[in-house]
Structure formats: C-alpha cells, structure tokens
C-alpha cells in the first residue's frame, strides 16, 4: 500500500532541492527517465528494491546506470531514496514530483511513450498538438518504450491518446468484424 503522505513529502523535498540547485527541468527529466527504465527492467528494479542487497551496492548501480551524463543532484536524490529505504516508492515519488513541477509552471503533465527518441522538432510539434488538444500548456515527458511498435501513446491526466500502430490495427480488425 502506498503512503501518499510519504510520497508527497519526498516529492516536495526532492523538488525543493532541485529548485535550490536551479536544476528542476534536468533533474525532473532524469528522474522520470530513470524510474521508467527501472519499471521496464525487472532485473534493475529487483536489484534496487531488494533490501538484502547492501545499500552501497544499490547506490553503485545507480551511479553506474546514470553515469557522468546525469546531473549530480539527480544521482544524489536517487541515492538518498535508497538510503532512506524507499527505492520501491521511487516511481510514485517521481510521478508526484513531476506533477508538482508541472503544476508549478501552470502546466499539465503529458507522458508520451514512443519506440524511439524524439528530435527537438518532433517534441515541439507534439507539445503544440497536445496543448491544442488539451486546451492549455503541457509539460512533455517522453519515455522510450520498445514495446510501442510504432507511433505513440500520450497520457495527460485521465486522457489517453493512443496513436500506436497496434491500436490502429486493432481498430481496423474491429471494423472488419474479425
């Protein structure tokens, strides 16, 4: 069971640290990408949440996965969650952090899953299209998900826009009565 007060408290604290370091956008993107990778990779997830694995080893995995390309604030926040025994809660914490950050910018969080990374031009066009569809500004978080065969799935709050090849094929199959 998820303790929402704990989740909200950690999200608020992590966001405050990122704000104090003037690194909210980068830290938010990196945390979001890391937890989506953690959710997609059962071995990584189990290695991080298994309390039988020494904390130092789990933090070493974070440093190895994130490498030098990640902001040190991101790595430190992830290690802090491991130290505090909340690795299992990281997806909930980061989702709450991203929602708070988007809300602070008067935006709605838009998670988009694609099979391949998007170019800056594609991100800009997609952001504009989602803002038009949602009637206001969105904070675009792109998750590369190899299970998406083609196209993309966008989720903004309770709204799901499924433009994947798989959904289009299912729709065509349904129309044909198969």
For each residue, the residues with C-beta under 8 A, 3 or more apart:
1:
2: 7 89 92
3: 6 7
4: 7 8
5: 8 9
6: 3 9 10 86 89
7: 2 3 4 10 11 89 92 93 96
8: 4 5 11 12 96
9: 5 6 12 13
10: 6 7 13 14 81 84 86 89 93 96
11: 7 8 14 15 93 94 96 97 99 100
12: 8 9 15 16 100
13: 9 10 16 17
14: 10 11 17 18 27 31 77 80 93 97
15: 11 12 18 19 24 97 100 101 104
16: 12 13 19 20
17: 13 14 20 21 73 77
18: 14 15 21 23 24 27 28 73 77
19: 15 16 22 24
20: 16 17
21: 17 18 27 73
22: 19
23: 18 26 27 71 73 74
24: 15 18 19 27 28 101
25: 28 29
26: 23 29 30 71 74
27: 14 18 21 23 24 30 31 71 73 74 77
28: 18 24 25 31 32 97 98 101
29: 25 26 32 33 141
30: 26 27 33 34 66 70 71 74
31: 14 27 28 34 35 74 77 78 94 97 98
32: 28 29 35 36 94 98 141 143
33: 29 30 36 37 143
34: 30 31 37 38 62 65 66 74 78 90 94
35: 31 32 38 39 90 91 94 95
36: 32 33 39 40 143 145
37: 33 34 40 41 44 65
38: 34 35 41 44 45 48 90 91
39: 35 36 45 91
40: 36 37 145
41: 37 38 44 45
42: 45 46
43: 46 47
44: 37 38 41 47 48 61 65
45: 38 39 41 42 48 49
46: 42 43 49 50
47: 43 44 50 53 58 61
48: 38 44 45 58 61 62 82 87 90
49: 45 46 87 88
50: 46 47 53 58
51: 85
52:
53: 47 50 57 58
54: 57 58
55: 58 59 82 83
56: 59 60
57: 53 54 60 61
58: 47 48 50 53 54 55 61 62 82 87
59: 55 56 62 63 79 82 83
60: 56 57 63 64
61: 44 47 48 57 58 64 65
62: 34 48 58 59 65 66 75 78 79 82
63: 59 60 66 67 75 79
64: 60 61 67
65: 34 37 44 61 62
66: 30 34 62 63 69 70 74 75 78
67: 63 64 70
68:
69: 66
70: 30 66 67 74 75
71: 23 26 27 30 74 75
72: 75 76
73: 17 18 21 23 27 76 77
74: 23 26 27 30 31 34 66 70 71 77 78
75: 62 63 66 70 71 72 78 79
76: 72 73 79 80
77: 14 17 18 27 31 73 74 80 81
78: 31 34 62 66 74 75 81 82 90
79: 59 62 63 75 76 82 83
80: 14 76 77 83 84
81: 10 77 78 84 86 87 89 90 93
82: 48 55 58 59 62 78 79 85 86 87
83: 55 59 79 80
84: 10 80 81
85: 51 82
86: 6 10 81 82 89 90 93
87: 48 49 58 81 82 90
88: 49
89: 2 6 7 10 81 86 92 93
90: 34 35 38 48 78 81 86 87 93 94
91: 35 38 39 94 95
92: 2 7 89 95 96
93: 7 10 11 14 81 86 89 90 96 97
94: 11 31 32 34 35 90 91 97 98
95: 35 91 92 98 99
96: 7 8 10 11 92 93 99 100
97: 11 14 15 28 31 93 94 100 101
98: 28 31 32 94 95 101 102 109 139 141
99: 11 95 96 102 103 109
100: 11 12 15 96 97 103 104
101: 15 24 28 97 98 104 105 139
102: 98 99 105 107 108 109 138 139
103: 99 100 106 107
104: 15 100 101
105: 101 102 137 139
106: 103 137
107: 102 103 136 137 138 139
108: 102 134 136 137 138 139 156 157
109: 98 99 102 138 139 141 156 157
110: 127 130 134 138 139 140 141 154 155 156
111: 141 143 154 155 156
112: 118 126 130 140 141 142 143 152 153 154 155
113: 142 143 144 145 148 152 153 154
114: 117 118 142 143 144 145 148 151 152
115: 144 145 146 148 149 150
116: 144
117: 114 142 144
118: 112 114 122 123 126 142
119: 122 123
120: 123 124
121: 124 125
122: 118 119 125 126
123: 118 119 120 126 127 140 142
124: 120 121 127 128
125: 121 122 128 129
126: 112 118 122 123 129 130 140 152 154
127: 110 123 124 130 131 138 140
128: 124 125 131 132
129: 125 126 132 133
130: 110 112 126 127 133 134 138 140 154 156 161
131: 127 128 134 135 136 137 138
132: 128 129 135
133: 129 130 161
134: 108 110 130 131 138 156 159
135: 131 132
136: 107 108 131
137: 105 106 107 108 131
138: 102 107 108 109 110 127 130 131 134 156
139: 98 101 102 105 107 108 109 110
140: 110 112 123 126 127 130
141: 29 32 98 109 110 111 112
142: 112 113 114 117 118 123
143: 32 33 36 111 112 113 114
144: 113 114 115 116 117
145: 36 40 113 114 115 148
146: 115
147:
148: 113 114 115 145 151 152 153 164 166
149: 115 164 165 166
150: 115 164 165 166
151: 114 148 163 164 165 167 168
152: 112 113 114 126 148 163 164
153: 112 113 148 160 161 162 163 164 167
154: 110 111 112 113 126 130 160 161 163
155: 110 111 112 159 160 161
156: 108 109 110 111 130 134 138 159 161
157: 108 109
158:
159: 134 155 156
160: 153 154 155
161: 130 133 153 154 155 156
162: 153 167
163: 151 152 153 154 167 168
164: 148 149 150 151 152 153 167 168
165: 149 150 151 168 169
166: 148 149 150 169 170
167: 151 153 162 163 164 170 171
168: 151 163 164 165 171 172
169: 165 166 172 173
170: 166 167 173 174
171: 167 168 174 175
172: 168 169 175 176
173: 169 170 176 178
174: 170 171 177 178
175: 171 172
176: 172 173
177: 174
178: 173 174
